[in-house]
Amino acid sequence: MLQAIKRHFNASRHVYQQHFTCRERHDWLPGLAYYFATPLPDLKEFVGEISLLSFDFETSGIDAQRDQILSVGWVPMTIQSIDTGASEERYICHRQYVNARSAEIHQLTPSALSKGIELDRAMDELFAALAGKVALVHGSSIERTFINQYVSDRYGLDVFPCIWIDTLKIEKQLTFDGKTHCRSSLQLNDLRQCYRLPNYTAHSAAIDALSTAELFVAQLKSIFKGHSPRLEKIACI
């Protein structure tokens, strides 16, 4: 237990140190420069006092070294309010993925992808929106892996310094059903049904970001009975 606490402390300290150090570089695009100029949320803060950005990637596969980000969707939020009016979605122009298969798997039409923007622009907008906030995702392995691959390829960073919350990990680690493997599925839509949240028939990165935001609020109400935990209780480093 002591070793686990020490590893967590060292990992979190490294994230904050790296984030602080990165602000001294001058080769960032504007959104990423703003992200590094804005302090990360304090792990000692209560979750009810912080801002979050729920976001989702649609990708061509799960291998960040070979596959591509096809779309990015996000919505800013606090525990008290999900700002749906500020929800955004960006399609990425990857012409090799503009085909009928993309439409079948991701519900991304060739027309939408062909009119997409460059990856650098989409990611920089995401980083600007994430400044000063906690990143909220469901199943963080995809988003973390693809962001880390992007900043490695584009800027030579080993890892993107960020504070994360993962609704899938919350379910697995902090609920009875999750810890006892009673849940038949931990997929986003299946978990939403468990919390009696409405089902969205449409599918996109922006809708999945909203779905994750709503699930997170429902989890906190159920697990912490209306009390706001400290960020360090549920954050992923």
N, C-alpha and C positions, 0 to 999 in steps of 0.2 A: 504493500500500500504506500509506504514512504517513498519507494523508488518511483512509483507511478505519479505521485504528487510532484516529485522533483522533476520528472520528465515533462510534465505539463507546465510547470513553472518555467523551465528553461525554454520550452518551445514558445510559450507566450512572450517571454522576454525577447527572444530572437525576432519574432514578428514585429514587435514595436520598434526594436532597434533598426531592423531593416527598413521599415517604413520611414523612420526618421532620417536615416542615411540617404535614402533615395531622393529626398527633396533637393539634395545638393547637385544632382545631375541636371544637365540643361538640354538633353536631347529628347525629352518626352514630348509627345503631342499634347495639346492644351488640356484635354480632359484628364489625362494621366498626371500631368503636372499639378493640376488642381487637386486630384486625389491625394497625392503625396504631400501637398501643402496643407491639407486639412487633417487634423489629428484623428487617430482612430478612437472609437468609443472605448471608455474605460471598463475593464472587466468587472470592476467593483460596482458599477452602476446597476440600478434595477432595470429590468427589461422594459418596464412601463415608462421609463424616462428616456429611452433611446429611440433613434430613428433606424429603420431597416429598409433595405431594398430587396424585395422578392423578385427573383429573375429565373429564367429558364432558357436553355439552348435547345434548338432542334439541330441535330447533326446527321451526317451521312453514315455514321457508324460509331463505334465505341473506342476506336483506336485513335488517340489524338495525334499520333505521329503520321498516320496515313489519311484519316478522315477529316472532314471539314465541318465548320460551323455553317449551317444554312440559314438560321434565323435566330434572333435574340429578342426576348420580350421581358419587360420589367414593369413593376409598379411600386412606388414608394409607400411606406406605411409606418404607423405606430400601432401599439396594441389597441389604442382607442379608435383609430380610424385608418381605413385603407383608401388611399387617394386614387380612386379609379380614373378621375379626370386627368391625372398625370401619367396614366399607363402609356407605354410606348412599345412598339414592335419594329424591328428592322430586319429586312431580308437582305441576305448577302449574295452578291453576284458571283456564283461559281458555275461557269457555263458547262463544265463537264457533268454537273449534277442537274442540269435543267432538262428533265425528261419525265416520262410518264411514271417511272418508278418513284421519283421524289414525291409526286402527287399522291401515289398510292400509300406510301409509308408515312409521310409527314403531312399530308394534305397541303403541300406547298405546290402550287401550280407552276408550270414552266413560265407562264407569263409573269407571275410575281417574282420569281427568282431572276428572270432576265432583266427585270427593272430594279434589281437590288443595288445596294451601295457596296463600296469597298469594305473589306473586313476591318482595316485600320480605322475607318470612320465610325463604323458601328461599335467597335470595342472602345474607342475613345469616348463616345457618347455614354456607353455603359459605365466606364470608369468615372466620368464626371458625375453621373447620377448616384454612384456608390460612395462618393466622397463624404466622410464623416458618418457613414452608416455601417450597419452590420449586414453582411450578405446572407440572405435567407433562400435556401433551396430545398428541394426534396430529392434525396439521394445525391449527395454532393460530389460523388466520384466523377461524374461526367463534367459538371461545370468547373470543378477545381482542376481536373486534369487538362481540359481544353484551355482554360485561362493560363495555367502554368506553361503549357506548350506554346501558347501565343507569346507570352512575355519572354520566354526563352528564345524563340525564333526571332522575335522583333527587336528585343532589347538586351538579350544576354542575361536575363535574370533567372536564377535557379528556381524561384518560387514567387508567386504573387503574395505580398504581405497583406493579409486581410483577416478579419474576424468573421467566422462563419457560424450559422445555425442551420442544422439539417433536421427537417421534420421527420425524416425516416429514422434517424438515430434517436431522436426524442421518443418516438414510438417504441423502438426496440429496447431502449435503456431505462425509460422512466414510467412505462405502463406495465400493469400486471400481465395483460394479454401479450404484449411484446416480449417481455422477459420470459414468459412461460411458453412462447411459441404457439399461442392459441390462435393468432391471426393466420388465416389461410393465405392472405396476400398483404404485402406492404406497399403495393402500387398506390399511386396518388389517388386515383378515382375510387379504389376499393376502400382506402382509409377514410376518404370523405364520406362514404356511405355509412361507415361505422360511427361517425360523429353526426350523422343525419344532416349532412350538408347537401345542397342540391347538385344534381348531375349536369355538367355542361356537355351538350351534345356536340358542339363545335370543338375543334382542337387546333391550338396554335401555341407558340411560345408565350405570348401575352396572356392567353387564357390559363395556361398551366402556372404562370407566375401568380395570377390572381387566385387560382385554386390553392396554391401552396400558402399564400398569405392567409386565406380563410381557414385552412386547416390548422395553421400555427395558432391563430387566435382561439380556435376551438380546443386545441390541445392544452393550452395554458389554462383555460377556464376549467377543463376537466381535471387536469393533473394537479394544479396548484390552487384550485378552489377559489379563484378570484384574487389570490395574492400574487404579487409580481416577484419572481425570483431574481437574484442577481445574475448578470450576464454570464459570469464565470460558471454558473451552475449548468448551463445548457449550451455554451459556446463550444465550437470545434476549432482547435488550433492546428 
